[in-house]
Amino acid sequence: MLLSINQLQKINMAIDLSKLTNTKVKAAIVALQKGDAKAWFAMFAQDVALYDDGNQMQFNNFFKKALGREWFTSIDKVENSGLDVYGNFHSSQWGDFNTYFKFKVNKEGKINRLDIGQEG
């Protein structure tokens, strides 16, 4: 059964975001959960670096494919002043797994590095 965008957004936003204490990270995760490309890309510096399990990836291409198809299903722990997020994750391509998103924010307040990968 295919779900509508509104149904997907309700499911994706049903997770507890209260553990997200860093406002930039929280805004980015909310945009990811909603599949909101405009809000997601606005959070990041032009020269953002993306690493997936340690391998450098092209940020824009990666997330143009992922947004709306990948999201957290739970936020289990947050560390490093709210910049490191760990939880369960769903990918339409890869299934469900534990993941981490580790954000770095530049002095202008934009996210300039994101490390993602499978945890455990």
Biopython code that builds the backbone (N, CA, C, O; Angstrom):
import numpy as np
from Bio.PDB.StructureBuilder import StructureBuilder

atoms = [
    (1, "MET", "N", (0.836, -1.181, 0.000)),
    (1, "MET", "CA", (0.000, 0.000, 0.000)),
    (1, "MET", "C", (0.883, 1.247, 0.000)),
    (1, "MET", "O", (1.754, 1.393, 0.858)),
    (2, "LEU", "N", (0.663, 2.129, -0.943)),
    (2, "LEU", "CA", (1.391, 3.391, -0.994)),
    (2, "LEU", "C", (0.716, 4.406, -0.091)),
    (2, "LEU", "O", (-0.510, 4.509, -0.049)),
    (3, "LEU", "N", (1.539, 5.154, 0.629)),
    (3, "LEU", "CA", (1.023, 6.191, 1.508)),
    (3, "LEU", "C", (1.180, 7.545, 0.847)),
    (3, "LEU", "O", (2.091, 7.760, 0.047)),
    (4, "SER", "N", (0.290, 8.447, 1.188)),
    (4, "SER", "CA", (0.396, 9.812, 0.679)),
    (4, "SER", "C", (1.524, 10.537, 1.400)),
    (4, "SER", "O", (1.995, 10.081, 2.442)),
    (5, "ILE", "N", (1.957, 11.662, 0.846)),
    (5, "ILE", "CA", (2.990, 12.479, 1.482)),
    (5, "ILE", "C", (2.541, 12.889, 2.880)),
    (5, "ILE", "O", (3.340, 12.835, 3.814)),
    (6, "ASN", "N", (1.287, 13.297, 3.048)),
    (6, "ASN", "CA", (0.777, 13.710, 4.360)),
    (6, "ASN", "C", (0.826, 12.558, 5.363)),
    (6, "ASN", "O", (1.167, 12.767, 6.527)),
    (7, "GLN", "N", (0.489, 11.349, 4.925)),
    (7, "GLN", "CA", (0.537, 10.194, 5.811)),
    (7, "GLN", "C", (1.981, 9.895, 6.220)),
    (7, "GLN", "O", (2.256, 9.618, 7.387)),
    (8, "LEU", "N", (2.893, 9.954, 5.259)),
    (8, "LEU", "CA", (4.308, 9.724, 5.557)),
    (8, "LEU", "C", (4.830, 10.748, 6.545)),
    (8, "LEU", "O", (5.548, 10.397, 7.482)),
    (9, "GLN", "N", (4.475, 12.018, 6.346)),
    (9, "GLN", "CA", (4.949, 13.073, 7.235)),
    (9, "GLN", "C", (4.441, 12.861, 8.650)),
    (9, "GLN", "O", (5.176, 13.098, 9.609)),
    (10, "LYS", "N", (3.204, 12.422, 8.799)),
    (10, "LYS", "CA", (2.662, 12.171, 10.134)),
    (10, "LYS", "C", (3.410, 11.028, 10.812)),
    (10, "LYS", "O", (3.714, 11.102, 12.002)),
    (11, "ILE", "N", (3.706, 9.976, 10.060)),
    (11, "ILE", "CA", (4.461, 8.851, 10.608)),
    (11, "ILE", "C", (5.863, 9.309, 10.999)),
    (11, "ILE", "O", (6.330, 9.017, 12.101)),
    (12, "ASN", "N", (6.525, 10.017, 10.111)),
    (12, "ASN", "CA", (7.905, 10.436, 10.340)),
    (12, "ASN", "C", (8.024, 11.409, 11.492)),
    (12, "ASN", "O", (9.040, 11.400, 12.187)),
    (13, "MET", "N", (7.037, 12.242, 11.721)),
    (13, "MET", "CA", (7.110, 13.238, 12.787)),
    (13, "MET", "C", (6.596, 12.686, 14.114)),
    (13, "MET", "O", (6.580, 13.405, 15.113)),
    (14, "ALA", "N", (6.178, 11.429, 14.142)),
    (14, "ALA", "CA", (5.659, 10.837, 15.365)),
    (14, "ALA", "C", (6.768, 10.495, 16.364)),
    (14, "ALA", "O", (6.474, 10.107, 17.495)),
    (15, "ILE", "N", (8.026, 10.630, 15.971)),
    (15, "ILE", "CA", (9.116, 10.317, 16.889)),
    (15, "ILE", "C", (9.302, 11.443, 17.906)),
    (15, "ILE", "O", (8.904, 12.583, 17.668)),
    (16, "ASP", "N", (9.911, 11.102, 19.039)),
    (16, "ASP", "CA", (10.171, 12.068, 20.108)),
    (16, "ASP", "C", (11.409, 12.893, 19.763)),
    (16, "ASP", "O", (12.523, 12.370, 19.734)),
    (17, "LEU", "N", (11.207, 14.171, 19.506)),
    (17, "LEU", "CA", (12.309, 15.071, 19.161)),
    (17, "LEU", "C", (12.820, 15.850, 20.371)),
    (17, "LEU", "O", (13.690, 16.710, 20.229)),
    (18, "SER", "N", (12.293, 15.561, 21.552)),
    (18, "SER", "CA", (12.639, 16.342, 22.738)),
    (18, "SER", "C", (14.111, 16.193, 23.137)),
    (18, "SER", "O", (14.649, 17.065, 23.819)),
    (19, "LYS", "N", (14.764, 15.119, 22.731)),
    (19, "LYS", "CA", (16.179, 14.925, 23.055)),
    (19, "LYS", "C", (17.088, 15.834, 22.231)),
    (19, "LYS", "O", (18.255, 16.025, 22.573)),
    (20, "LEU", "N", (16.554, 16.395, 21.146)),
    (20, "LEU", "CA", (17.356, 17.254, 20.274)),
    (20, "LEU", "C", (17.453, 18.640, 20.897)),
    (20, "LEU", "O", (16.492, 19.410, 20.863)),
    (21, "THR", "N", (18.610, 18.957, 21.463)),
    (21, "THR", "CA", (18.783, 20.196, 22.210)),
    (21, "THR", "C", (19.429, 21.305, 21.390)),
    (21, "THR", "O", (19.294, 22.480, 21.731)),
    (22, "ASN", "N", (20.123, 20.955, 20.325)),
    (22, "ASN", "CA", (20.751, 21.959, 19.475)),
    (22, "ASN", "C", (19.720, 22.407, 18.435)),
    (22, "ASN", "O", (19.190, 21.576, 17.698)),
    (23, "THR", "N", (19.432, 23.710, 18.369)),
    (23, "THR", "CA", (18.358, 24.199, 17.492)),
    (23, "THR", "C", (18.651, 23.956, 16.011)),
    (23, "THR", "O", (17.729, 23.681, 15.244)),
    (24, "LYS", "N", (19.904, 24.053, 15.599)),
    (24, "LYS", "CA", (20.258, 23.801, 14.190)),
    (24, "LYS", "C", (20.038, 22.336, 13.841)),
    (24, "LYS", "O", (19.458, 22.009, 12.806)),
    (25, "VAL", "N", (20.509, 21.467, 14.717)),
    (25, "VAL", "CA", (20.346, 20.026, 14.485)),
    (25, "VAL", "C", (18.869, 19.660, 14.485)),
    (25, "VAL", "O", (18.418, 18.889, 13.638)),
    (26, "LYS", "N", (18.119, 20.207, 15.429)),
    (26, "LYS", "CA", (16.682, 19.897, 15.496)),
    (26, "LYS", "C", (15.982, 20.336, 14.207)),
    (26, "LYS", "O", (15.168, 19.589, 13.663)),
    (27, "ALA", "N", (16.289, 21.531, 13.717)),
    (27, "ALA", "CA", (15.674, 22.015, 12.477)),
    (27, "ALA", "C", (16.051, 21.115, 11.301)),
    (27, "ALA", "O", (15.219, 20.835, 10.438)),
    (28, "ALA", "N", (17.295, 20.665, 11.268)),
    (28, "ALA", "CA", (17.726, 19.775, 10.183)),
    (28, "ALA", "C", (16.998, 18.434, 10.262)),
    (28, "ALA", "O", (16.539, 17.918, 9.243)),
    (29, "ILE", "N", (16.890, 17.870, 11.462)),
    (29, "ILE", "CA", (16.211, 16.580, 11.617)),
    (29, "ILE", "C", (14.725, 16.707, 11.275)),
    (29, "ILE", "O", (14.162, 15.815, 10.640)),
    (30, "VAL", "N", (14.092, 17.793, 11.685)),
    (30, "VAL", "CA", (12.684, 18.013, 11.331)),
    (30, "VAL", "C", (12.535, 18.061, 9.807)),
    (30, "VAL", "O", (11.612, 17.460, 9.258)),
    (31, "ALA", "N", (13.430, 18.766, 9.128)),
    (31, "ALA", "CA", (13.376, 18.847, 7.661)),
    (31, "ALA", "C", (13.586, 17.459, 7.036)),
    (31, "ALA", "O", (12.904, 17.101, 6.076)),
    (32, "LEU", "N", (14.528, 16.684, 7.580)),
    (32, "LEU", "CA", (14.762, 15.320, 7.099)),
    (32, "LEU", "C", (13.508, 14.485, 7.273)),
    (32, "LEU", "O", (13.084, 13.792, 6.347)),
    (33, "GLN", "N", (12.909, 14.548, 8.460)),
    (33, "GLN", "CA", (11.719, 13.751, 8.749)),
    (33, "GLN", "C", (10.572, 14.091, 7.808)),
    (33, "GLN", "O", (9.817, 13.211, 7.395)),
    (34, "LYS", "N", (10.445, 15.366, 7.471)),
    (34, "LYS", "CA", (9.371, 15.813, 6.576)),
    (34, "LYS", "C", (9.704, 15.596, 5.104)),
    (34, "LYS", "O", (8.820, 15.670, 4.251)),
    (35, "GLY", "N", (10.975, 15.328, 4.803)),
    (35, "GLY", "CA", (11.394, 15.248, 3.408)),
    (35, "GLY", "C", (11.376, 16.619, 2.758)),
    (35, "GLY", "O", (11.152, 16.736, 1.554)),
    (36, "ASP", "N", (11.612, 17.660, 3.552)),
    (36, "ASP", "CA", (11.530, 19.052, 3.098)),
    (36, "ASP", "C", (12.895, 19.505, 2.578)),
    (36, "ASP", "O", (13.736, 19.973, 3.345)),
    (37, "ALA", "N", (13.101, 19.363, 1.282)),
    (37, "ALA", "CA", (14.396, 19.676, 0.668)),
    (37, "ALA", "C", (14.777, 21.138, 0.861)),
    (37, "ALA", "O", (15.934, 21.436, 1.158)),
    (38, "LYS", "N", (13.842, 22.041, 0.702)),
    (38, "LYS", "CA", (14.154, 23.471, 0.818)),
    (38, "LYS", "C", (14.690, 23.778, 2.219)),
    (38, "LYS", "O", (15.725, 24.430, 2.356)),
    (39, "ALA", "N", (14.000, 23.316, 3.247)),
    (39, "ALA", "CA", (14.433, 23.564, 4.625)),
    (39, "ALA", "C", (15.742, 22.831, 4.936)),
    (39, "ALA", "O", (16.616, 23.381, 5.605)),
    (40, "TRP", "N", (15.878, 21.607, 4.458)),
    (40, "TRP", "CA", (17.085, 20.809, 4.704)),
    (40, "TRP", "C", (18.320, 21.498, 4.119)),
    (40, "TRP", "O", (19.287, 21.754, 4.837)),
    (41, "PHE", "N", (18.290, 21.792, 2.838)),
    (41, "PHE", "CA", (19.464, 22.367, 2.182)),
    (41, "PHE", "C", (19.798, 23.760, 2.712)),
    (41, "PHE", "O", (20.960, 24.166, 2.678)),
    (42, "ALA", "N", (18.805, 24.494, 3.200)),
    (42, "ALA", "CA", (19.048, 25.837, 3.746)),
    (42, "ALA", "C", (19.870, 25.793, 5.031)),
    (42, "ALA", "O", (20.484, 26.795, 5.396)),
    (43, "MET", "N", (19.897, 24.666, 5.719)),
    (43, "MET", "CA", (20.632, 24.533, 6.977)),
    (43, "MET", "C", (22.140, 24.380, 6.770)),
    (43, "MET", "O", (22.913, 24.527, 7.716)),
    (44, "PHE", "N", (22.557, 24.089, 5.546)),
    (44, "PHE", "CA", (23.934, 23.680, 5.296)),
    (44, "PHE", "C", (24.727, 24.728, 4.527)),
    (44, "PHE", "O", (24.184, 25.452, 3.693)),
    (45, "ALA", "N", (26.033, 24.795, 4.826)),
    (45, "ALA", "CA", (26.959, 25.674, 4.114)),
    (45, "ALA", "C", (27.117, 25.191, 2.672)),
    (45, "ALA", "O", (26.915, 24.015, 2.372)),
    (46, "GLN", "N", (27.479, 26.114, 1.792)),
    (46, "GLN", "CA", (27.693, 25.773, 0.382)),
    (46, "GLN", "C", (28.755, 24.688, 0.220)),
    (46, "GLN", "O", (28.638, 23.823, -0.648)),
    (47, "ASP", "N", (29.790, 24.738, 1.058)),
    (47, "ASP", "CA", (30.916, 23.800, 0.930)),
    (47, "ASP", "C", (30.815, 22.641, 1.926)),
    (47, "ASP", "O", (31.839, 22.116, 2.364)),
    (48, "VAL", "N", (29.612, 22.244, 2.282)),
    (48, "VAL", "CA", (29.402, 21.185, 3.265)),
    (48, "VAL", "C", (30.109, 19.894, 2.831)),
    (48, "VAL", "O", (30.109, 19.524, 1.657)),
    (49, "ALA", "N", (30.702, 19.234, 3.811)),
    (49, "ALA", "CA", (31.337, 17.935, 3.588)),
    (49, "ALA", "C", (30.438, 16.854, 4.179)),
    (49, "ALA", "O", (29.968, 16.976, 5.310)),
    (50, "LEU", "N", (30.204, 15.801, 3.410)),
    (50, "LEU", "CA", (29.395, 14.668, 3.853)),
    (50, "LEU", "C", (30.260, 13.419, 3.817)),
    (50, "LEU", "O", (30.928, 13.130, 2.824)),
    (51, "TYR", "N", (30.232, 12.684, 4.926)),
    (51, "TYR", "CA", (30.923, 11.409, 5.005)),
    (51, "TYR", "C", (29.916, 10.343, 5.417)),
    (51, "TYR", "O", (29.232, 10.484, 6.431)),
    (52, "ASP", "N", (29.830, 9.278, 4.629)),
    (52, "ASP", "CA", (28.942, 8.154, 4.896)),
    (52, "ASP", "C", (29.822, 6.952, 5.226)),
    (52, "ASP", "O", (30.522, 6.434, 4.357)),
    (53, "ASP", "N", (29.787, 6.508, 6.485)),
    (53, "ASP", "CA", (30.676, 5.450, 6.969)),
    (53, "ASP", "C", (32.132, 5.746, 6.613)),
    (53, "ASP", "O", (32.883, 4.845, 6.240)),
    (54, "GLY", "N", (32.523, 7.016, 6.733)),
    (54, "GLY", "CA", (33.901, 7.422, 6.500)),
    (54, "GLY", "C", (34.260, 7.740, 5.062)),
    (54, "GLY", "O", (35.367, 8.202, 4.789)),
    (55, "ASN", "N", (33.339, 7.499, 4.138)),
    (55, "ASN", "CA", (33.597, 7.753, 2.719)),
    (55, "ASN", "C", (32.988, 9.088, 2.317)),
    (55, "ASN", "O", (31.800, 9.323, 2.539)),
    (56, "GLN", "N", (33.800, 9.964, 1.725)),
    (56, "GLN", "CA", (33.274, 11.268, 1.327)),
    (56, "GLN", "C", (32.275, 11.088, 0.180)),
    (56, "GLN", "O", (32.530, 10.367, -0.784)),
    (57, "MET", "N", (31.143, 11.760, 0.315)),
    (57, "MET", "CA", (30.064, 11.682, -0.671)),
    (57, "MET", "C", (29.733, 13.094, -1.150)),
    (57, "MET", "O", (30.124, 14.077, -0.520)),
    (58, "GLN", "N", (29.013, 13.189, -2.259)),
    (58, "GLN", "CA", (28.555, 14.478, -2.773)),
    (58, "GLN", "C", (27.228, 14.788, -2.078)),
    (58, "GLN", "O", (26.222, 14.121, -2.322)),
    (59, "PHE", "N", (27.232, 15.787, -1.224)),
    (59, "PHE", "CA", (26.109, 16.091, -0.341)),
    (59, "PHE", "C", (24.790, 16.285, -1.094)),
    (59, "PHE", "O", (23.801, 15.618, -0.789)),
    (60, "ASN", "N", (24.770, 17.191, -2.074)),
    (60, "ASN", "CA", (23.512, 17.505, -2.762)),
    (60, "ASN", "C", (22.929, 16.292, -3.464)),
    (60, "ASN", "O", (21.733, 16.027, -3.342)),
    (61, "ASN", "N", (23.745, 15.552, -4.194)),
    (61, "ASN", "CA", (23.247, 14.368, -4.900)),
    (61, "ASN", "C", (22.726, 13.320, -3.923)),
    (61, "ASN", "O", (21.676, 12.719, -4.149)),
    (62, "PHE", "N", (23.460, 13.105, -2.840)),
    (62, "PHE", "CA", (23.086, 12.107, -1.846)),
    (62, "PHE", "C", (21.710, 12.410, -1.266)),
    (62, "PHE", "O", (20.841, 11.539, -1.218)),
    (63, "PHE", "N", (21.516, 13.661, -0.823)),
    (63, "PHE", "CA", (20.257, 13.974, -0.148)),
    (63, "PHE", "C", (19.107, 14.268, -1.100)),
    (63, "PHE", "O", (17.950, 14.173, -0.692)),
    (64, "LYS", "N", (19.380, 14.619, -2.341)),
    (64, "LYS", "CA", (18.278, 14.724, -3.311)),
    (64, "LYS", "C", (17.612, 13.365, -3.477)),
    (64, "LYS", "O", (16.402, 13.282, -3.686)),
    (65, "LYS", "N", (18.402, 12.302, -3.383)),
    (65, "LYS", "CA", (17.860, 10.938, -3.492)),
    (65, "LYS", "C", (17.240, 10.467, -2.175)),
    (65, "LYS", "O", (16.256, 9.728, -2.177)),
    (66, "ALA", "N", (17.818, 10.898, -1.054)),
    (66, "ALA", "CA", (17.403, 10.366, 0.250)),
    (66, "ALA", "C", (16.168, 11.039, 0.837)),
    (66, "ALA", "O", (15.344, 10.378, 1.468)),
    (67, "LEU", "N", (16.034, 12.348, 0.635)),
    (67, "LEU", "CA", (14.927, 13.079, 1.264)),
    (67, "LEU", "C", (13.581, 12.535, 0.805)),
    (67, "LEU", "O", (13.329, 12.375, -0.390)),
    (68, "GLY", "N", (12.729, 12.257, 1.774)),
    (68, "GLY", "CA", (11.412, 11.687, 1.492)),
    (68, "GLY", "C", (11.428, 10.172, 1.420)),
    (68, "GLY", "O", (10.374, 9.537, 1.370)),
    (69, "ARG", "N", (12.635, 9.584, 1.413)),
    (69, "ARG", "CA", (12.776, 8.131, 1.352)),
    (69, "ARG", "C", (13.526, 7.576, 2.566)),
    (69, "ARG", "O", (13.581, 6.364, 2.774)),
    (70, "GLU", "N", (14.103, 8.485, 3.366)),
    (70, "GLU", "CA", (14.885, 8.072, 4.532)),
    (70, "GLU", "C", (14.557, 8.980, 5.708)),
    (70, "GLU", "O", (14.381, 10.188, 5.547)),
    (71, "TRP", "N", (14.476, 8.368, 6.922)),
    (71, "TRP", "CA", (14.141, 9.137, 8.103)),
    (71, "TRP", "C", (14.445, 8.327, 9.361)),
    (71, "TRP", "O", (14.565, 7.103, 9.324)),
    (72, "PHE", "N", (14.564, 9.048, 10.471)),
    (72, "PHE", "CA", (14.707, 8.396, 11.766)),
    (72, "PHE", "C", (13.367, 7.806, 12.175)),
    (72, "PHE", "O", (12.319, 8.420, 11.976)),
    (73, "THR", "N", (13.414, 6.592, 12.756)),
    (73, "THR", "CA", (12.217, 5.997, 13.343)),
    (73, "THR", "C", (12.249, 6.132, 14.861)),
    (73, "THR", "O", (11.231, 5.939, 15.526)),
    (74, "SER", "N", (13.423, 6.466, 15.411)),
    (74, "SER", "CA", (13.548, 6.822, 16.823)),
    (74, "SER", "C", (14.848, 7.597, 17.007)),
    (74, "SER", "O", (15.815, 7.417, 16.267)),
    (75, "ILE", "N", (14.842, 8.458, 18.008)),
    (75, "ILE", "CA", (16.055, 9.150, 18.457)),
    (75, "ILE", "C", (16.384, 8.525, 19.808)),
    (75, "ILE", "O", (15.634, 8.690, 20.771)),
    (76, "ASP", "N", (17.492, 7.816, 19.880)),
    (76, "ASP", "CA", (17.815, 7.072, 21.098)),
    (76, "ASP", "C", (18.756, 7.818, 22.025)),
    (76, "ASP", "O", (18.622, 7.734, 23.246)),
    (77, "LYS", "N", (19.707, 8.546, 21.456)),
    (77, "LYS", "CA", (20.620, 9.303, 22.311)),
    (77, "LYS", "C", (21.189, 10.463, 21.512)),
    (77, "LYS", "O", (21.315, 10.417, 20.288)),
    (78, "VAL", "N", (21.530, 11.511, 22.267)),
    (78, "VAL", "CA", (22.112, 12.723, 21.682)),
    (78, "VAL", "C", (23.310, 13.100, 22.548)),
    (78, "VAL", "O", (23.209, 13.150, 23.773)),
    (79, "GLU", "N", (24.437, 13.362, 21.904)),
    (79, "GLU", "CA", (25.669, 13.680, 22.625)),
    (79, "GLU", "C", (26.344, 14.901, 22.000)),
    (79, "GLU", "O", (25.857, 15.477, 21.027)),
    (80, "ASN", "N", (27.493, 15.280, 22.597)),
    (80, "ASN", "CA", (28.345, 16.333, 22.033)),
    (80, "ASN", "C", (27.573, 17.651, 21.883)),
    (80, "ASN", "O", (27.520, 18.229, 20.798)),
    (81, "SER", "N", (26.984, 18.109, 22.976)),
    (81, "SER", "CA", (26.221, 19.367, 22.987)),
    (81, "SER", "C", (25.098, 19.385, 21.953)),
    (81, "SER", "O", (24.779, 20.427, 21.382)),
    (82, "GLY", "N", (24.509, 18.224, 21.725)),
    (82, "GLY", "CA", (23.369, 18.128, 20.807)),
    (82, "GLY", "C", (23.736, 17.951, 19.351)),
    (82, "GLY", "O", (22.852, 17.930, 18.495)),
    (83, "LEU", "N", (25.032, 17.821, 19.043)),
    (83, "LEU", "CA", (25.466, 17.728, 17.643)),
    (83, "LEU", "C", (25.507, 16.298, 17.108)),
    (83, "LEU", "O", (25.494, 16.106, 15.892)),
    (84, "ASP", "N", (25.554, 15.302, 17.970)),
    (84, "ASP", "CA", (25.617, 13.900, 17.565)),
    (84, "ASP", "C", (24.304, 13.210, 17.921)),
    (84, "ASP", "O", (23.891, 13.192, 19.081)),
    (85, "VAL", "N", (23.662, 12.651, 16.916)),
    (85, "VAL", "CA", (22.341, 12.041, 17.076)),
    (85, "VAL", "C", (22.433, 10.566, 16.703)),
    (85, "VAL", "O", (22.958, 10.219, 15.645)),
    (86, "TYR", "N", (21.924, 9.706, 17.570)),
    (86, "TYR", "CA", (21.939, 8.264, 17.348)),
    (86, "TYR", "C", (20.503, 7.748, 17.414)),
    (86, "TYR", "O", (19.710, 8.205, 18.236)),
    (87, "GLY", "N", (20.180, 6.806, 16.553)),
    (87, "GLY", "CA", (18.840, 6.239, 16.605)),
    (87, "GLY", "C", (18.604, 5.200, 15.545)),
    (87, "GLY", "O", (19.505, 4.824, 14.795)),
    (88, "ASN", "N", (17.374, 4.746, 15.499)),
    (88, "ASN", "CA", (16.956, 3.807, 14.457)),
    (88, "ASN", "C", (16.558, 4.612, 13.234)),
    (88, "ASN", "O", (16.029, 5.719, 13.341)),
    (89, "PHE", "N", (16.820, 4.038, 12.074)),
    (89, "PHE", "CA", (16.667, 4.764, 10.820)),
    (89, "PHE", "C", (16.018, 3.860, 9.793)),
    (89, "PHE", "O", (16.259, 2.653, 9.772)),
    (90, "HIS", "N", (15.195, 4.448, 8.943)),
    (90, "HIS", "CA", (14.579, 3.719, 7.837)),
    (90, "HIS", "C", (15.071, 4.289, 6.511)),
    (90, "HIS", "O", (15.090, 5.503, 6.310)),
    (91, "SER", "N", (15.462, 3.405, 5.623)),
    (91, "SER", "CA", (15.832, 3.758, 4.255)),
    (91, "SER", "C", (15.024, 2.880, 3.313)),
    (91, "SER", "O", (15.003, 1.659, 3.465)),
    (92, "SER", "N", (14.362, 3.492, 2.346)),
    (92, "SER", "CA", (13.602, 2.710, 1.373)),
    (92, "SER", "C", (14.502, 1.749, 0.612)),
    (92, "SER", "O", (14.067, 0.679, 0.187)),
    (93, "GLN", "N", (15.770, 2.141, 0.442)),
    (93, "GLN", "CA", (16.714, 1.302, -0.302)),
    (93, "GLN", "C", (17.386, 0.249, 0.577)),
    (93, "GLN", "O", (17.551, -0.894, 0.150)),
    (94, "TRP", "N", (17.781, 0.623, 1.814)),
    (94, "TRP", "CA", (18.620, -0.240, 2.640)),
    (94, "TRP", "C", (17.897, -0.881, 3.821)),
    (94, "TRP", "O", (18.488, -1.700, 4.525)),
    (95, "GLY", "N", (16.639, -0.529, 4.053)),
    (95, "GLY", "CA", (15.904, -1.117, 5.163)),
    (95, "GLY", "C", (16.070, -0.335, 6.451)),
    (95, "GLY", "O", (16.303, 0.874, 6.421)),
    (96, "ASP", "N", (15.951, -1.015, 7.580)),
    (96, "ASP", "CA", (15.994, -0.387, 8.901)),
    (96, "ASP", "C", (17.292, -0.772, 9.613)),
    (96, "ASP", "O", (17.721, -1.925, 9.560)),
    (97, "PHE", "N", (17.909, 0.204, 10.280)),
    (97, "PHE", "CA", (19.181, -0.035, 10.957)),
    (97, "PHE", "C", (19.455, 1.087, 11.956)),
    (97, "PHE", "O", (18.804, 2.131, 11.931)),
    (98, "ASN", "N", (20.428, 0.852, 12.835)),
    (98, "ASN", "CA", (20.880, 1.880, 13.778)),
    (98, "ASN", "C", (21.859, 2.793, 13.058)),
    (98, "ASN", "O", (22.695, 2.335, 12.279)),
    (99, "THR", "N", (21.749, 4.085, 13.322)),
    (99, "THR", "CA", (22.591, 5.041, 12.620)),
    (99, "THR", "C", (23.050, 6.154, 13.538)),
    (99, "THR", "O", (22.565, 6.303, 14.660)),
    (100, "TYR", "N", (23.990, 6.928, 13.041)),
    (100, "TYR", "CA", (24.391, 8.168, 13.696)),
    (100, "TYR", "C", (24.459, 9.272, 12.651)),
    (100, "TYR", "O", (24.803, 9.032, 11.494)),
    (101, "PHE", "N", (24.130, 10.466, 13.072)),
    (101, "PHE", "CA", (24.335, 11.700, 12.312)),
    (101, "PHE", "C", (25.151, 12.608, 13.232)),
    (101, "PHE", "O", (24.704, 12.945, 14.329)),
    (102, "LYS", "N", (26.335, 13.000, 12.792)),
    (102, "LYS", "CA", (27.201, 13.878, 13.578)),
    (102, "LYS", "C", (27.392, 15.174, 12.804)),
    (102, "LYS", "O", (27.987, 15.197, 11.727)),
    (103, "PHE", "N", (26.874, 16.246, 13.380)),
    (103, "PHE", "CA", (26.874, 17.550, 12.728)),
    (103, "PHE", "C", (28.016, 18.416, 13.249)),
    (103, "PHE", "O", (28.372, 18.340, 14.425)),
    (104, "LYS", "N", (28.585, 19.237, 12.375)),
    (104, "LYS", "CA", (29.524, 20.291, 12.762)),
    (104, "LYS", "C", (28.977, 21.596, 12.195)),
    (104, "LYS", "O", (28.546, 21.651, 11.043)),
    (105, "VAL", "N", (28.998, 22.643, 13.012)),
    (105, "VAL", "CA", (28.427, 23.937, 12.626)),
    (105, "VAL", "C", (29.556, 24.963, 12.556)),
    (105, "VAL", "O", (30.387, 25.043, 13.461)),
    (106, "ASN", "N", (29.580, 25.752, 11.471)),
    (106, "ASN", "CA", (30.628, 26.772, 11.312)),
    (106, "ASN", "C", (30.272, 28.049, 12.075)),
    (106, "ASN", "O", (29.192, 28.156, 12.656)),
    (107, "LYS", "N", (31.184, 29.007, 12.065)),
    (107, "LYS", "CA", (30.976, 30.238, 12.841)),
    (107, "LYS", "C", (29.827, 31.076, 12.293)),
    (107, "LYS", "O", (29.310, 31.941, 13.000)),
    (108, "GLU", "N", (29.417, 30.836, 11.043)),
    (108, "GLU", "CA", (28.264, 31.542, 10.473)),
    (108, "GLU", "C", (26.938, 30.883, 10.858)),
    (108, "GLU", "O", (25.868, 31.390, 10.519)),
    (109, "GLY", "N", (27.009, 29.760, 11.563)),
    (109, "GLY", "CA", (25.799, 29.082, 12.001)),
    (109, "GLY", "C", (25.225, 28.094, 11.001)),
    (109, "GLY", "O", (24.096, 27.630, 11.161)),
    (110, "LYS", "N", (25.994, 27.770, 9.972)),
    (110, "LYS", "CA", (25.555, 26.772, 8.984)),
    (110, "LYS", "C", (26.256, 25.441, 9.279)),
    (110, "LYS", "O", (27.388, 25.422, 9.761)),
    (111, "ILE", "N", (25.593, 24.367, 8.993)),
    (111, "ILE", "CA", (26.202, 23.050, 9.154)),
    (111, "ILE", "C", (27.197, 22.873, 8.002)),
    (111, "ILE", "O", (26.826, 22.955, 6.831)),
    (112, "ASN", "N", (28.469, 22.629, 8.354)),
    (112, "ASN", "CA", (29.488, 22.524, 7.298)),
    (112, "ASN", "C", (30.089, 21.123, 7.193)),
    (112, "ASN", "O", (30.933, 20.871, 6.333)),
    (113, "ARG", "N", (29.660, 20.221, 8.060)),
    (113, "ARG", "CA", (30.078, 18.834, 7.947)),
    (113, "ARG", "C", (29.022, 17.947, 8.574)),
    (113, "ARG", "O", (28.454, 18.264, 9.619)),
    (114, "LEU", "N", (28.770, 16.823, 7.907)),
    (114, "LEU", "CA", (27.836, 15.827, 8.423)),
    (114, "LEU", "C", (28.456, 14.456, 8.199)),
    (114, "LEU", "O", (28.746, 14.054, 7.072)),
    (115, "ASP", "N", (28.648, 13.756, 9.300)),
    (115, "ASP", "CA", (29.112, 12.369, 9.255)),
    (115, "ASP", "C", (27.916, 11.480, 9.588)),
    (115, "ASP", "O", (27.271, 11.649, 10.622)),
    (116, "ILE", "N", (27.633, 10.536, 8.701)),
    (116, "ILE", "CA", (26.525, 9.599, 8.926)),
    (116, "ILE", "C", (27.052, 8.192, 8.774)),
    (116, "ILE", "O", (28.086, 7.972, 8.144)),
    (117, "GLY", "N", (26.348, 7.247, 9.345)),
    (117, "GLY", "CA", (26.759, 5.859, 9.165)),
    (117, "GLY", "C", (25.997, 4.922, 10.067)),
    (117, "GLY", "O", (25.214, 5.336, 10.922)),
    (118, "GLN", "N", (26.247, 3.659, 9.853)),
    (118, "GLN", "CA", (25.618, 2.635, 10.676)),
    (118, "GLN", "C", (26.366, 2.530, 11.995)),
    (118, "GLN", "O", (27.595, 2.570, 12.043)),
    (119, "GLU", "N", (25.598, 2.396, 13.050)),
    (119, "GLU", "CA", (26.190, 2.238, 14.363)),
    (119, "GLU", "C", (26.027, 0.810, 14.835)),
    (119, "GLU", "O", (25.025, 0.148, 14.565)),
    (120, "GLY", "N", (27.040, 0.358, 15.547)),
    (120, "GLY", "CA", (26.940, -0.938, 16.198)),
    (120, "GLY", "C", (27.408, -2.010, 15.323)),
    (120, "GLY", "O", (27.394, -3.177, 15.714)),
]
sb = StructureBuilder()
sb.init_structure("model")
sb.init_model(0)
sb.init_chain("A")
sb.init_seg("    ")
for serial, (resi, resn, name, xyz) in enumerate(atoms, 1):
    if name == "N":
        sb.init_residue(resn, " ", resi, " ")
    sb.init_atom(name, np.array(xyz, "f"), 0.0, 1.0, " ", f" {name:<3s}", serial, name[0])
structure = sb.get_structure()
